[in-house]
Amino acid sequence: MIYHYQIHGIPVQTGDIICTSDGKDDILPGQFWRFLGRLLPGEIDHIVIYIGPGGRCVEAGGRGVVTFEIPDNCWQCEAVLNERGWLVDSFYGVAYPLKDRGLSSYEEISIREDIAAYCLAQLGKPYNLNFLNAEGEDAFYCSQLAYKAYQRHGINLNTGLAMSHLPGSDQIVYPQEIWNGFPHQQAE
């Protein structure tokens, strides 16, 4: 089943990718996450896959692959700190990897349902600290989870973004390249 929701007025459907920026200045854990986010290229530091129903999402974070709820159509990281392993971030927008692909309604529904099923099947797996291994499926980092879910349908979320000072970094699937590589809608 495909679910629909809104976050700060921006629509999401099952399988869409929520993009966030690490950190928040008004709480101490937020300042720690903002520092870590500065190590990544771009403004997007983390991604979450919307699953539904309601505000249900899946992410790979410090506690591994988990689900959590976005309450009241509003990104409130403080309300779900414990479920997310004290990850503090700010809502940036939503990326739509399936938009403008010329898919039939049946194809799009099938892909969205499979992305949700794939992500949910990974629940409980640990966080992948080996960012250079985006192809494994024993552990996941945030954008790797989305990458593997979409890869099953011939959609490559890895655009080859690299950091010049880190050899092999083009193997990493960065949250920023998901934002840059697909239609998206930014929060105001």
C-alpha positions in Angstrom: 0.0 0.0 0.0 1.2 3.5 -0.8 0.8 6.1 1.9 0.8 9.9 1.6 1.8 12.4 4.3 3.1 16.0 4.6 6.0 17.4 6.4 5.9 21.1 6.9 3.5 21.2 3.9 5.8 19.2 1.6 4.2 16.0 0.3 5.8 12.6 0.7 4.7 9.2 -0.5 6.0 5.7 0.4 9.6 5.5 -0.8 10.3 9.2 -1.0 13.5 10.4 0.6 13.5 12.9 3.4 16.7 15.0 3.5 18.0 16.7 6.6 20.9 18.7 7.8 22.7 17.5 10.9 22.5 19.5 14.0 20.6 22.2 15.8 22.1 25.1 17.7 19.6 25.2 20.6 20.5 21.9 22.2 23.9 20.4 23.1 23.5 17.1 21.1 22.5 19.2 18.2 25.8 21.1 18.2 27.7 17.7 18.2 25.7 16.5 15.2 26.3 19.8 13.3 30.0 19.3 13.8 29.8 15.8 12.3 27.7 17.1 9.4 30.4 19.5 8.4 32.6 16.5 7.5 30.3 15.6 4.6 30.1 17.5 1.3 27.1 19.8 0.9 24.2 20.9 3.1 22.4 17.5 3.2 24.0 15.3 5.9 21.3 12.6 6.5 18.5 10.9 4.7 15.4 9.1 5.9 13.0 6.9 3.8 9.3 7.7 4.3 7.3 4.4 4.6 3.9 5.3 6.1 1.3 5.0 7.4 1.1 8.3 9.1 4.5 9.7 9.8 6.3 6.3 9.9 9.9 6.4 8.5 12.9 4.1 8.3 16.5 5.3 8.7 20.0 3.9 9.3 21.6 5.8 12.2 23.5 5.3 15.4 21.2 2.6 16.5 21.3 0.8 13.2 18.2 0.5 11.0 15.2 1.7 12.9 11.7 3.0 12.4 10.3 6.2 14.0 7.2 8.4 13.7 7.2 12.1 12.5 4.5 13.5 14.7 1.9 16.0 13.6 3.3 16.6 10.0 6.2 18.5 11.6 9.9 17.5 11.8 10.5 17.4 15.6 13.8 15.6 16.2 13.6 16.3 19.9 10.3 14.2 20.1 12.0 11.1 18.8 15.6 11.4 20.2 15.5 8.1 21.9 14.1 6.1 19.0 16.7 7.6 16.7 19.7 7.2 18.9 20.0 10.8 19.8 20.3 11.9 16.2 19.6 15.6 16.0 18.8 17.1 12.6 16.8 19.8 10.8 14.3 19.1 8.0 15.7 20.3 4.7 13.3 18.9 2.1 12.2 15.8 0.2 13.9 14.1 -2.8 11.7 12.3 -5.3 13.8 9.6 -7.2 10.7 8.2 -9.0 9.4 11.6 -10.3 9.5 12.2 -14.1 10.6 8.6 -14.9 7.7 7.9 -17.2 6.5 5.0 -15.0 3.0 3.6 -15.3 0.9 3.8 -12.1 1.3 0.1 -11.7 5.1 0.2 -12.0 5.4 3.1 -9.6 3.2 1.5 -7.0 5.1 -1.8 -7.3 8.5 0.0 -6.9 7.3 2.1 -3.9 5.9 -1.0 -2.2 9.2 -2.9 -2.8 11.3 -0.1 -1.4 9.2 0.0 1.8 9.4 -3.8 2.1 13.2 -3.8 1.5 13.8 -1.1 4.1 11.6 -2.8 6.7 13.4 -6.1 6.1 16.6 -4.4 7.2 15.3 -3.4 10.6 17.7 -4.2 13.4 20.8 -4.4 11.2 23.7 -2.4 12.6 25.1 0.9 11.3 27.8 0.6 8.6 30.9 2.6 9.6 32.7 1.4 6.4 31.3 4.1 4.1 33.5 2.8 1.2 31.4 -0.4 1.2 28.0 0.8 -0.2 27.4 -2.6 -1.8 27.2 -4.7 1.4 23.9 -5.5 3.0 24.9 -6.7 6.5 25.0 -3.1 7.9 23.8 0.2 6.5 24.6 3.9 6.7 21.7 6.3 5.9 22.1 6.9 2.2 23.3 3.3 1.6 20.0 2.0 2.7 18.1 4.1 0.2 20.8 3.3 -2.5 20.3 -0.5 -2.1 16.5 -0.2 -2.0 16.4 1.8 -5.3 19.2 -0.2 -6.9 16.9 -3.2 -7.1 14.9 -1.2 -9.6 17.8 0.0 -11.8 17.8 3.5 -10.1 21.4 4.4 -9.1 21.5 7.0 -6.3 25.3 7.1 -6.4 26.3 9.9 -8.9 30.0 9.5 -8.3 30.4 12.5 -6.0 33.9 12.4 -4.4 36.0 14.3 -2.0 39.3 15.1 -3.7 41.4 14.4 -0.6 39.9 10.9 0.0 40.8 8.2 -2.6 37.9 5.9 -3.4 35.4 8.3 -1.9 33.3 8.1 -5.1 32.1 4.7 -3.8 30.4 6.5 -0.9 26.7 7.3 -1.5 26.4 10.8 0.0 23.1 12.3 1.1 23.9 15.5 -0.9 24.1 13.6 -4.2 20.7 12.2 -3.6 19.4 15.7 -3.2 21.3 17.0 -6.2 20.6 14.1 -8.5 16.8 14.0 -8.3 13.8 16.3 -8.4 13.2 17.7 -4.9 11.3 20.2 -2.9 13.1 22.3 -0.2 11.5 23.5 3.0 11.0 27.2 3.3 
